[in-house]
Amino acid sequence: MKYLKEERKQIVAYGKKLIDAGLTVGTGGNISIFDKEAGLMGITPSGIDYHQLREQDIIIMDLYGNVVEGELKPSSEFQMHSIVYKNRCDVTAMVHTHALKSSLFISNSRKGEDFDAWIFCGCRRRGNGKGNCLCCFIKWLFC
C-alpha cells in the first residue's frame, strides 16, 4: 500500500461504526476520503461487509475513475463522490448511507425545497449524555 495509508485506516474504522451505530447493514452505503494535494480519493469497495473490510481493500483512485491502487471493484457510487469533490473545495470526506431516519426525512420533504447542506447524525446516547456519533454530510439540490 503506497497511497493514503492513514485515510484507509479511518475508512475501515468508520465503516465498522456505520454498522455498529445502525446507520446501515451489511455492505450498504459507502465512505470516501479525498486528498486534495495528491488528487486521489480512497473509497470503499463494492460488496464487502464493513466488519470484513481491511485497509488493503480500500480503492485508491483519481476523480476521473482511474484506479491507482486496489484489486477490488470501487463503490458503484464513486462518481457521486467525485462530483462533490470536484465542485466543493470544502469537502474532503463523505459517508453515504441509506439510514432509515434520513431516508424518511428526505422522502417527506417538500419538492422544490433547496437543501444546501444537511447533516444527518445517528447517535446512541448513554446515561452520561455522551455517545458514539457518526455524521453524514451530503449536499443535495432538489429541483
Disulfide bonds with the S-S distance in Angstrom:
none
